[in-house]
Amino acid sequence: MASSKTFSALRAFALLSALAAAPALAQAPAPATPTAPTKPMAPSAPVAGAPNAAKTPLLDLNSASAEELDKLPGIGAARSAAIIKGRPYKGKDELVQKKIIPQNVYDGIKDKVIAKQK
């Protein structure tokens, strides 16, 4: 009977050892897979609305003609006349401060204009 108890004990020990090792085996890291070389990224395209000095020079609020101002989005004949009447400007943000144009129109032209000082 002693041998059957020993055999049962050994079998229980083997079973417990296998169960204890199972989680470690199940969580073994996957073999590394080769990755394809990455291509260098192409230069990004210019952001819409960003100023592009080479393509469109900034329009000076202190010297632009009524026709030049009228071409700006949201600026018509009345607003271009008001801009000319309000000259000189120390900064382009004075268009909103002096209530010549509303903020939403200013937001549409602020990257296209400048107020040069003499």
Secondary structure, 3 states (H helix, E strand, C coil): CHHHHHHHHHHHHHHHHHHHHHHHHHCCCCCCCCCCCCCCCCCCCCCCCCCCCCCCCCEECCCCCHHHHHCCCCCCHHHHHHHHHCCCCCCCCHHHHCCCCCHHHHHHHCCCEECCCC
